[in-house]
Amino acid sequence: MDEELIDRTAGHLLSLIPLYRHKILKQSHGITGIQGAQFRLLHILSQNGTQRMSEIGRRLYISKPYMTALVDSLIRDGFVRRQPDPKDRRVIRIAITGKGQLRLSTMAALIKENIGHDLSSLETSDLEILCRALQDLRTVLEKIPED
């Protein structure tokens, strides 16, 4: 395995996060009225079904105290609910509600529309390059095993 190539690639991926947030998600909180962490949490639940709080926190890189506050705020808004784990009553799982699913769909549409507006400033050739690169990036990233 080429350690230098791995290090360089990891650096490029890491540098994409702030660039993506600055260029693409810059206005999403104002548009959707919800924080990025709330959106990501709803997305995880929508894609993966009910999850333990610890698993969601690990995926979002969020501490346990912040995770509790985040989930509590989404429960208050009716977007998620706590439910006991059927295999272990001591474990509480978090599930997205119908209201949460609807909110996620609405937010995703608003964010996509905003991104489309930003992308409209690019030349067609740049859009084609970006689209191919993103498709390739997704294909390769999906090959990385989850822990």
Buried (B, 14 or more C-beta within 10 A) or exposed (E): EEEEEEEEEEEEEEEEEEEEEEEBBEEBEEBBEBBBBBBBBBBBBBEEEBBBBEBBBEBBEBEEEEBEEBBEBBBEBEBBBEEEEEEEEEEBBBEBBEEBBEBBEEBBEBBEEBBEEEEEEEEEEEEEEEEEEEEEEEEEEEEEEEE
